[in-house]
Amino acid sequence: MGDVLAGIHATWEFDADSVLIRYERGIRTPRLLQSLRERRVPHAALSSVTLTPGRRGTVVLRAVPRPGADPLLEAAAGQLKDGCDPYRLVLPAARETLAEYYADELRACIGADAGEPADRFLVAAPEAPMQFKAYDGRAGFDGERISFRWFWTGASSEKWKAGDQTFPVTDLCGVEWRSPEGLEGYLRLLPKGADAVGHASGGLAGPATGGTATGVQPVIPRPARADQDPAAVIFGLGYGPVHESLPFAAAVLESVRRKQSAPPAAASLTAAARRDPADIAERIHHLGELHRAGLVTDEEFSAKKAQLLAEL
């Protein structure tokens, strides 16, 4: 189509096989949309297009993605408010006829399989490296590993005893995100073989892979509360805003899915990679500081140190 439709907070550019959505950087634009900057949505990722009346003399053009096509929406799991919907374009009511024209044009580009769930992500996730500050720690993602670095103020004693954490993507089966706009928001990683204790609505857990010689994946007990789980960071009131934590969760989720779909030989080689010795040394040093401060017992220190050394 090659045309442009400018609305409130965003502009849609219509190409032959996709729609490029550019989000404004203005102070009234939701911060999630500002952080996304732009997204290219292939026609193959869409299931339908709607045009409905909006508030205060506006109309709303919305592209409806296919289930499973966008890692951002998969991670959000229905928790986004309308104002943060990245597929929503608000226009003055005077432009309704023009909006209807573009809606019809876009509908004509949607394929016959639009009603079927996508078998893979069709919309690109935000790119790593990424990081954000939560209430009890800082989360970082370099494209291969997720790291949690705890804050002295905020982190629970359980997390301090466990020490700073690093999770290779190959060790995960999914990610769970609960919006920080409500109470008890968090981002929680789902290691392979972990049980479902404490899981809440939001996020996505893919099927666990691997297992024992009998083919049964061992169950790893997990704390019921995210504030006690070393595989989670909590947001707390006023921390971990949507515009930072949700794209982070989407990027992790996309990477997990990509690793799961990799050929078995390639996945095996990746999983066989050893932990970074410098990272292990740093964690042992941190564990020693906790031991000297009396936050961990002699038995806990010896057991955890032996566990870390075994990862080399």
C-alpha distance (Angstrom), angle and dihedral (degrees) to the residues before:
residue distance angle dihedral
M1 . . .
G2 3.81 . .
D3 3.84 96.1 .
V4 3.80 134.3 127.7
L5 3.81 128.4 -134.5
A6 3.82 115.1 -169.6
G7 3.79 118.5 -158.6
I8 3.78 138.9 161.1
H9 3.84 111.0 -54.6
A10 3.82 94.1 -7.4
T11 3.80 147.2 46.9
W12 3.79 125.0 -146.8
E13 3.80 119.8 -149.0
F14 3.79 113.6 -164.4
D15 3.81 116.4 -145.5
A16 3.79 131.6 176.4
D17 3.80 95.3 -92.3
S18 3.80 105.8 13.0
V19 3.80 149.3 19.9
L20 3.80 118.9 -115.1
I21 3.81 109.5 -150.9
R22 3.80 115.3 -161.3
Y23 3.80 117.1 -168.9
E24 3.79 122.8 -148.5
R25 3.80 121.8 -117.9
G26 3.80 95.5 -141.7
I27 3.79 122.7 132.1
R28 3.82 91.4 -111.1
T29 3.79 94.2 53.8
P30 3.83 111.4 100.2
R31 3.78 109.1 -100.9
L32 3.79 92.9 -124.7
L33 3.81 90.3 60.1
Q34 3.81 91.1 45.3
S35 3.78 90.5 54.0
L36 3.82 92.3 49.9
R37 3.84 90.6 53.5
E38 3.79 93.6 -178.3
R39 3.79 139.7 -4.2
R40 3.78 131.0 -166.0
V41 3.79 111.6 -143.0
P42 3.83 115.9 -166.6
H43 3.79 115.9 -141.1
A44 3.81 86.6 -122.2
A45 3.83 88.5 65.9
L46 3.82 93.7 60.0
S47 3.78 129.6 87.9
S48 3.82 100.9 -178.9
V49 3.81 146.7 -19.7
T50 3.80 125.9 -128.5
L51 3.80 135.4 -169.1
T52 3.80 116.9 -163.2
P53 3.83 138.2 163.4
G54 3.80 113.9 -88.5
R55 3.78 135.2 -163.2
R56 3.78 126.3 -67.7
G57 3.77 100.2 6.1
T58 3.80 99.4 -37.7
V59 3.79 138.8 118.8
V60 3.79 125.3 -145.3
L61 3.79 122.7 -137.3
R62 3.78 111.4 -165.4
A63 3.76 132.2 -178.5
V64 3.80 110.1 -150.9
P65 3.83 112.7 -146.1
R66 3.78 123.9 -143.9
P67 3.82 115.2 -102.9
G68 3.77 109.4 -91.1
A69 3.81 95.4 15.7
D70 3.82 99.5 104.8
P71 3.83 123.0 48.3
L72 3.81 90.6 -158.1
L73 3.81 92.7 60.4
E74 3.79 91.7 40.2
A75 3.80 90.3 55.9
A76 3.82 92.1 44.3
A77 3.82 91.2 52.0
G78 3.80 94.8 -162.4
Q79 3.82 96.5 -47.5
L80 3.82 98.0 115.4
K81 3.78 118.4 106.5
D82 3.80 118.9 -130.4
G83 3.79 92.4 -103.3
C84 3.82 90.7 59.7
D85 3.80 95.8 45.7
P86 3.84 105.1 124.5
Y87 3.83 91.3 -157.3
R88 3.79 95.5 57.5
L89 3.83 124.1 98.0
V90 3.81 118.0 -172.0
L91 3.82 116.7 -156.0
P92 3.82 135.5 176.7
A93 3.82 110.8 -92.4
A94 3.82 88.7 -118.9
R95 3.81 87.5 70.4
E96 3.80 95.0 54.0
T97 3.82 94.1 111.1
L98 3.79 91.1 52.1
A99 3.79 90.9 46.3
E100 3.81 90.6 51.6
Y101 3.79 90.0 52.5
Y102 3.80 92.4 53.9
A103 3.80 91.1 43.6
D104 3.82 90.0 55.6
E105 3.80 91.3 46.3
L106 3.78 91.4 51.3
R107 3.82 93.1 46.1
A108 3.79 88.6 55.6
C109 3.82 89.6 57.9
I110 3.80 95.7 53.7
G111 3.80 113.8 104.7
A112 3.79 129.6 -122.8
D113 3.83 91.7 -105.7
A114 3.81 92.4 58.5
G115 3.79 92.3 114.5
E116 3.80 93.2 57.4
P117 3.81 122.9 88.8
A118 3.79 112.8 -106.5
D119 3.81 115.3 -106.3
R120 3.82 90.5 -146.6
F121 3.79 140.2 13.7
L122 3.80 110.1 -75.8
V123 3.83 98.3 178.1
A124 3.79 115.9 67.6
A125 3.79 118.4 -113.3
P126 3.82 120.5 -129.9
E127 3.80 109.8 -80.0
A128 3.81 126.3 -107.2
P129 2.99 144.6 -96.9
M130 3.77 92.9 78.9
Q131 3.79 137.4 154.1
F132 3.77 140.2 173.4
K133 3.78 138.1 -178.5
A134 3.80 117.4 -116.4
Y135 3.80 128.4 -177.3
D136 3.80 97.3 -93.0
G137 3.79 102.3 26.5
R138 3.78 150.9 -13.0
A139 3.80 119.7 -89.1
G140 3.80 122.3 -152.2
F141 3.81 133.6 -179.2
D142 3.81 124.6 -170.4
G143 3.80 96.7 -179.7
E144 3.81 94.8 -93.0
R145 3.81 105.7 43.1
I146 3.78 137.2 32.1
S147 3.80 117.5 -145.8
F148 3.81 130.3 -164.1
R149 3.82 117.4 -163.2
W150 3.79 112.3 -170.9
F151 3.81 125.8 -134.8
W152 3.80 119.5 -132.9
T153 3.78 87.0 -130.4
G154 3.79 113.5 53.7
A155 3.81 104.3 15.9
S156 3.80 117.4 108.9
S157 3.79 122.5 -120.8
E158 3.81 88.7 -109.5
K159 3.79 90.4 60.2
W160 3.79 93.3 45.1
K161 3.78 90.5 52.8
A162 3.81 90.8 49.7
G163 3.82 90.7 48.8
D164 3.79 128.6 -147.9
Q165 3.77 111.5 -28.0
T166 3.81 136.5 -136.8
F167 3.80 121.6 -171.8
P168 3.82 122.6 -170.2
V169 3.79 110.7 -142.1
T170 3.80 88.5 -125.4
D171 3.84 89.3 65.1
L172 3.82 93.4 57.8
C173 3.79 134.2 81.6
G174 3.82 97.6 -171.6
V175 3.79 149.0 -35.9
E176 3.79 133.1 -108.1
W177 3.80 123.0 -149.1
R178 3.78 127.1 -172.4
S179 3.79 114.4 -171.1
P180 3.81 115.5 -104.7
E181 3.80 88.0 -144.0
G182 3.80 88.0 80.7
L183 3.79 132.2 46.8
E184 3.79 120.9 -70.6
G185 3.80 96.5 16.6
Y186 3.79 117.7 176.2
L187 3.78 147.4 154.6
R188 3.78 112.0 -127.9
L189 3.79 128.1 -174.5
L190 3.80 117.7 -143.0
P191 3.81 111.3 -142.2
K192 3.78 117.5 -156.0
G193 3.78 111.0 -89.0
A194 3.83 94.8 18.4
D195 3.77 117.3 140.3
A196 3.82 122.8 -119.9
V197 3.81 97.1 -114.1
G198 3.77 112.1 139.9
H199 3.80 96.7 9.4
A200 3.79 115.7 147.8
S201 3.79 135.0 -173.7
G202 3.78 113.3 -62.8
G203 3.76 137.7 56.0
L204 3.76 126.7 44.2
A205 3.78 135.8 -92.0
G206 3.77 115.4 -161.8
P207 3.79 122.9 -155.9
A208 3.78 114.3 -73.1
T209 3.79 116.3 -111.6
G210 3.78 133.0 -158.5
G211 3.81 119.5 28.7
T212 3.76 141.7 166.2
A213 3.80 128.3 -46.7
T214 3.79 88.1 -87.0
G215 3.80 91.2 56.3
V216 3.81 93.1 -113.1
Q217 3.80 115.6 125.9
P218 3.84 109.9 -131.1
V219 3.79 113.8 -120.8
I220 3.80 115.2 -122.0
P221 3.82 112.9 -155.2
R222 3.79 113.1 -125.4
P223 3.79 131.8 -165.4
A224 3.78 113.0 -98.2
R225 3.81 91.8 -135.2
A226 3.79 123.5 63.8
D227 3.81 92.1 -142.5
Q228 3.82 88.5 63.9
D229 3.81 96.5 42.4
P230 3.84 115.4 96.6
A231 3.82 87.0 -155.5
A232 3.82 91.7 63.9
V233 3.78 141.0 62.5
I234 3.79 119.6 -154.9
F235 3.77 125.2 -143.4
G236 3.77 105.8 -152.8
L237 3.78 122.9 -167.4
G238 3.80 109.3 -37.7
Y239 3.82 96.0 2.6
G240 3.80 134.5 102.3
P241 3.82 97.6 26.0
V242 3.79 121.3 -148.4
H243 3.78 93.0 -113.7
E244 3.81 91.7 64.6
S245 3.78 107.0 28.9
L246 3.82 100.8 45.0
P247 3.84 97.6 53.5
F248 3.81 86.1 46.2
A249 3.82 90.7 53.9
A250 3.82 90.8 46.7
A251 3.81 92.2 51.5
V252 3.80 91.7 50.2
L253 3.79 91.9 46.5
E254 3.81 92.8 50.7
S255 3.79 90.8 50.0
V256 3.82 92.0 48.9
R257 3.80 91.1 51.3
R258 3.80 92.0 47.5
K259 3.81 91.9 51.7
Q260 3.80 91.1 47.8
S261 3.80 91.2 54.4
A262 3.82 94.2 46.5
P263 3.84 117.4 112.9
P264 3.84 110.9 -85.2
A265 3.81 93.7 -114.9
A266 3.80 93.1 52.3
A267 3.79 91.8 44.9
S268 3.81 90.0 50.4
L269 3.81 92.7 52.2
T270 3.80 91.2 49.0
A271 3.80 92.9 48.4
A272 3.79 90.4 50.0
A273 3.80 93.1 61.5
R274 3.80 113.1 116.6
R275 3.79 124.6 -123.0
D276 3.80 117.2 -95.3
P277 3.85 107.1 -91.9
A278 3.80 90.6 -144.9
D279 3.80 90.2 55.8
I280 3.81 91.4 49.0
A281 3.83 91.1 48.7
E282 3.80 90.6 50.5
R283 3.80 91.9 50.9
I284 3.82 92.4 48.3
H285 3.82 89.4 50.2
H286 3.80 90.0 50.5
L287 3.81 90.3 47.6
G288 3.80 89.4 53.0
E289 3.80 90.8 53.6
L290 3.80 90.1 52.8
H291 3.80 90.0 48.5
R292 3.81 93.0 51.1
A293 3.80 89.6 47.6
G294 3.80 90.0 54.6
L295 3.81 94.3 -116.0
V296 3.81 93.3 121.4
T297 3.80 128.8 36.7
D298 3.80 126.1 -121.1
E299 3.81 89.9 -104.4
E300 3.83 92.9 49.4
F301 3.81 91.0 47.6
S302 3.82 94.0 50.7
A303 3.82 94.0 45.2
K304 3.80 94.8 47.3
K305 3.82 93.1 44.8
A306 3.80 90.8 51.9
Q307 3.80 89.9 49.2
L308 3.80 91.8 52.2
L309 3.80 93.5 47.2
A310 3.82 89.5 51.5
E311 3.81 89.0 60.3
L312 3.82 91.9 64.2
